[in-house]
Amino acid sequence: MKKVLYIAAIAGLALAACTKNNAKPEESLGNQVINFTPAVGMSAQLKDGPISGAVLPTDDSFYSIAYYKASSDASDSTMYVPLSTVSYTEDTWTTAIQYFWPKSTGSVLTFLSIYPAELVDNGHFVLDTTITNGWKSNGVYDVSEQQTYDVMIADAATGCTGSNSGSGVTTTFRHKLAYIKAIKLSTDFDLSSVASFTLNSVSLRNVHYQGSYTYNAWTSEDAIIDVDLHTRDVEFGQDGIDVDITDNGWDFLLPQTLSDDAVLELNYTVKILATGSEDIVKVPIQLNGKLEAFEMNKAYTFNIEVGTDVITWKPTVSTWDNISFSENI
């Protein structure tokens, strides 16, 4: 049989030395409140999940922290807005305690934001001791144990002032994991009159699930895991089905380079209606034949078509063997 596969960040507080040129927050309060304009940067469409669009839901929230520099080229910075929850209140994304833009001429703020806040509260992510490096995992992050977290870290918002960000600090979140959006399964022809096709299971084999995140990149640990994405019998045919891959609550994947051993394993049964005979099929689809890696901010859809090789006959007729003999009588 032929098979076709189509593949369509408590914060570690970093405080730099405060020089006489660094205005303290209470000395630089203006009358312009710091607000935010969060968005979700997407390089691939997402399925329904914690974040399912390009705008952060208004019933959600995130953490943000801001650092002050006396000028854009100053080497020293100091915390201006402590780690705070940003939520949507009265049509504005803001903090419970209001913070105001500094009025010192030439001063700028840098904002570092992360979603969800539980990543920080539960100690999974911290701020690097070098502020410009932003958020990092607090040691090894285990995706298999944190499937409820859609890890998102916003692009660092640098050089912000009341004049260029007064309408809201542009906070563009990017997904730091990869994840499986969908698996679509069909047969190449309508064979419902002669056979039934039943999907038994779909699994990912030999993928990394632990790694460290820093400098906007993941480093995988050596450990690998097998993940059962679907484990229930469901019939499919030419019209196709969207395979329910939430059986075991696994959505997110660690970004990683795919080895030759990384496969999507499909198990299905073909039953011939006329005889009741069954053919149980296991197909390991090598992923790096189509993909080099699972990448950050990418949602993957696997379109799988099960081909059928119909049995046909090629009759021929053997020619007569001519035998002759002679006899004199």
RALIN-V318987 format. One record per residue. N is the residue number from 0. SS is DSSP state (@ for helix, = for strand, . for the rest). D_CENTER is the distance of its C-alpha to the mean C-alpha in whole Angstrom. Layout:
BEGIN
n=N ss=SS d_center=D_CENTER
n=N ss=SS d_center=D_CENTER
END
This chain:
BEGIN
n=0 ss=. d_center=32
n=1 ss=. d_center=29
n=2 ss== d_center=26
n=3 ss== d_center=24
n=4 ss== d_center=20
n=5 ss== d_center=18
n=6 ss=. d_center=15
n=7 ss=. d_center=15
n=8 ss=. d_center=13
n=9 ss=. d_center=25
n=10 ss=. d_center=23
n=11 ss=. d_center=25
n=12 ss=. d_center=28
n=13 ss=. d_center=29
n=14 ss=. d_center=32
n=15 ss=. d_center=34
n=16 ss=. d_center=38
n=17 ss=. d_center=39
n=18 ss=. d_center=42
n=19 ss=. d_center=45
n=20 ss=. d_center=43
n=21 ss=. d_center=40
n=22 ss=. d_center=40
n=23 ss=. d_center=40
n=24 ss=@ d_center=38
n=25 ss=@ d_center=41
n=26 ss=@ d_center=43
n=27 ss=. d_center=41
n=28 ss== d_center=40
n=29 ss== d_center=40
n=30 ss== d_center=40
n=31 ss== d_center=37
n=32 ss== d_center=34
n=33 ss=. d_center=31
n=34 ss=. d_center=28
n=35 ss== d_center=24
n=36 ss== d_center=23
n=37 ss== d_center=19
n=38 ss== d_center=16
n=39 ss== d_center=13
n=40 ss== d_center=12
n=41 ss=. d_center=10
n=42 ss=. d_center=10
n=43 ss=. d_center=9
n=44 ss=. d_center=10
n=45 ss=. d_center=8
n=46 ss=. d_center=10
n=47 ss=. d_center=12
n=48 ss=. d_center=11
n=49 ss=. d_center=11
n=50 ss=. d_center=11
n=51 ss=. d_center=11
n=52 ss=. d_center=13
n=53 ss=. d_center=14
n=54 ss=. d_center=16
n=55 ss=. d_center=16
n=56 ss=. d_center=18
n=57 ss=. d_center=22
n=58 ss=. d_center=22
n=59 ss=. d_center=19
n=60 ss== d_center=20
n=61 ss== d_center=18
n=62 ss== d_center=20
n=63 ss== d_center=22
n=64 ss== d_center=25
n=65 ss== d_center=27
n=66 ss== d_center=29
n=67 ss== d_center=33
n=68 ss== d_center=34
n=69 ss=. d_center=38
n=70 ss=. d_center=37
n=71 ss=. d_center=34
n=72 ss=. d_center=35
n=73 ss=. d_center=36
n=74 ss=. d_center=35
n=75 ss=. d_center=35
n=76 ss=. d_center=33
n=77 ss== d_center=33
n=78 ss== d_center=31
n=79 ss== d_center=32
n=80 ss== d_center=30
n=81 ss== d_center=29
n=82 ss== d_center=26
n=83 ss== d_center=26
n=84 ss== d_center=24
n=85 ss== d_center=23
n=86 ss== d_center=24
n=87 ss== d_center=25
n=88 ss== d_center=29
n=89 ss=. d_center=31
n=90 ss=. d_center=29
n=91 ss== d_center=28
n=92 ss== d_center=25
n=93 ss== d_center=27
n=94 ss== d_center=28
n=95 ss=. d_center=31
n=96 ss=. d_center=33
n=97 ss=. d_center=34
n=98 ss=. d_center=33
n=99 ss== d_center=35
n=100 ss== d_center=35
n=101 ss== d_center=37
n=102 ss=. d_center=40
n=103 ss=. d_center=41
n=104 ss=. d_center=42
n=105 ss=. d_center=39
n=106 ss=. d_center=37
n=107 ss== d_center=33
n=108 ss== d_center=30
n=109 ss== d_center=26
n=110 ss== d_center=24
n=111 ss== d_center=21
n=112 ss== d_center=18
n=113 ss== d_center=16
n=114 ss== d_center=14
n=115 ss=. d_center=15
n=116 ss=. d_center=18
n=117 ss=@ d_center=18
n=118 ss=@ d_center=16
n=119 ss=@ d_center=19
n=120 ss=@ d_center=22
n=121 ss=. d_center=21
n=122 ss=. d_center=21
n=123 ss=. d_center=17
n=124 ss== d_center=17
n=125 ss== d_center=20
n=126 ss== d_center=22
n=127 ss=. d_center=23
n=128 ss=. d_center=27
n=129 ss=. d_center=27
n=130 ss=@ d_center=26
n=131 ss=@ d_center=24
n=132 ss=@ d_center=22
n=133 ss=. d_center=20
n=134 ss== d_center=18
n=135 ss== d_center=17
n=136 ss== d_center=16
n=137 ss=. d_center=20
n=138 ss=. d_center=20
n=139 ss=. d_center=18
n=140 ss== d_center=15
n=141 ss== d_center=14
n=142 ss=@ d_center=11
n=143 ss=@ d_center=13
n=144 ss=@ d_center=15
n=145 ss=. d_center=13
n=146 ss=. d_center=11
n=147 ss=. d_center=12
n=148 ss=. d_center=10
n=149 ss=. d_center=8
n=150 ss=. d_center=8
n=151 ss== d_center=10
n=152 ss== d_center=13
n=153 ss== d_center=15
n=154 ss=. d_center=17
n=155 ss=. d_center=20
n=156 ss== d_center=23
n=157 ss== d_center=26
n=158 ss== d_center=29
n=159 ss== d_center=29
n=160 ss=. d_center=33
n=161 ss=@ d_center=34
n=162 ss=@ d_center=35
n=163 ss=@ d_center=32
n=164 ss=@ d_center=29
n=165 ss=. d_center=32
n=166 ss=. d_center=30
n=167 ss=. d_center=27
n=168 ss== d_center=25
n=169 ss== d_center=22
n=170 ss== d_center=19
n=171 ss== d_center=16
n=172 ss== d_center=13
n=173 ss== d_center=10
n=174 ss== d_center=6
n=175 ss=. d_center=7
n=176 ss=. d_center=4
n=177 ss== d_center=2
n=178 ss== d_center=3
n=179 ss== d_center=7
n=180 ss== d_center=8
n=181 ss== d_center=12
n=182 ss== d_center=15
n=183 ss== d_center=18
n=184 ss== d_center=21
n=185 ss== d_center=25
n=186 ss== d_center=28
n=187 ss=. d_center=30
n=188 ss=. d_center=33
n=189 ss=. d_center=34
n=190 ss=. d_center=36
n=191 ss=. d_center=36
n=192 ss=. d_center=40
n=193 ss=. d_center=40
n=194 ss== d_center=37
n=195 ss== d_center=34
n=196 ss== d_center=30
n=197 ss== d_center=29
n=198 ss== d_center=25
n=199 ss== d_center=25
n=200 ss== d_center=22
n=201 ss== d_center=19
n=202 ss== d_center=17
n=203 ss== d_center=15
n=204 ss== d_center=18
n=205 ss== d_center=18
n=206 ss== d_center=14
n=207 ss== d_center=14
n=208 ss=. d_center=13
n=209 ss== d_center=14
n=210 ss== d_center=14
n=211 ss== d_center=16
n=212 ss== d_center=14
n=213 ss== d_center=17
n=214 ss=. d_center=18
n=215 ss=. d_center=14
n=216 ss== d_center=14
n=217 ss== d_center=13
n=218 ss== d_center=16
n=219 ss== d_center=15
n=220 ss=. d_center=18
n=221 ss=. d_center=20
n=222 ss=. d_center=19
n=223 ss== d_center=18
n=224 ss== d_center=17
n=225 ss== d_center=18
n=226 ss== d_center=15
n=227 ss== d_center=17
n=228 ss== d_center=15
n=229 ss== d_center=18
n=230 ss=. d_center=22
n=231 ss=. d_center=24
n=232 ss=. d_center=27
n=233 ss== d_center=26
n=234 ss== d_center=28
n=235 ss== d_center=27
n=236 ss=. d_center=29
n=237 ss=. d_center=29
n=238 ss=. d_center=28
n=239 ss=. d_center=24
n=240 ss== d_center=22
n=241 ss== d_center=19
n=242 ss=. d_center=18
n=243 ss=. d_center=17
n=244 ss=. d_center=14
n=245 ss=. d_center=15
n=246 ss=. d_center=18
n=247 ss=. d_center=17
n=248 ss=. d_center=14
n=249 ss=. d_center=11
n=250 ss=. d_center=8
n=251 ss== d_center=5
n=252 ss== d_center=6
n=253 ss=. d_center=8
n=254 ss=. d_center=8
n=255 ss== d_center=11
n=256 ss== d_center=14
n=257 ss=. d_center=15
n=258 ss=. d_center=19
n=259 ss=. d_center=21
n=260 ss=. d_center=21
n=261 ss=. d_center=17
n=262 ss== d_center=18
n=263 ss== d_center=17
n=264 ss== d_center=20
n=265 ss== d_center=22
n=266 ss== d_center=25
n=267 ss== d_center=27
n=268 ss== d_center=31
n=269 ss== d_center=33
n=270 ss== d_center=36
n=271 ss== d_center=39
n=272 ss=. d_center=41
n=273 ss=. d_center=44
n=274 ss=. d_center=45
n=275 ss=. d_center=42
n=276 ss=. d_center=41
n=277 ss== d_center=37
n=278 ss== d_center=35
n=279 ss== d_center=32
n=280 ss== d_center=30
n=281 ss== d_center=27
n=282 ss== d_center=25
n=283 ss== d_center=22
n=284 ss== d_center=20
n=285 ss== d_center=20
n=286 ss=@ d_center=16
n=287 ss=@ d_center=17
n=288 ss=@ d_center=20
n=289 ss=. d_center=18
n=290 ss=. d_center=15
n=291 ss=. d_center=15
n=292 ss== d_center=12
n=293 ss== d_center=8
n=294 ss=. d_center=8
n=295 ss=. d_center=6
n=296 ss=. d_center=5
n=297 ss=. d_center=5
n=298 ss== d_center=5
n=299 ss== d_center=8
n=300 ss== d_center=11
n=301 ss== d_center=14
n=302 ss== d_center=18
n=303 ss== d_center=20
n=304 ss== d_center=24
n=305 ss== d_center=26
n=306 ss=. d_center=30
n=307 ss=. d_center=33
n=308 ss=. d_center=36
n=309 ss=. d_center=39
n=310 ss=. d_center=42
n=311 ss=. d_center=45
n=312 ss=. d_center=48
n=313 ss=. d_center=50
n=314 ss=. d_center=54
n=315 ss=. d_center=57
n=316 ss=. d_center=61
n=317 ss=. d_center=62
n=318 ss=. d_center=66
n=319 ss=. d_center=69
n=320 ss=. d_center=70
n=321 ss=. d_center=74
n=322 ss=. d_center=77
n=323 ss=. d_center=80
n=324 ss=. d_center=83
n=325 ss=. d_center=87
n=326 ss=. d_center=90
n=327 ss=. d_center=94
n=328 ss=. d_center=96
END
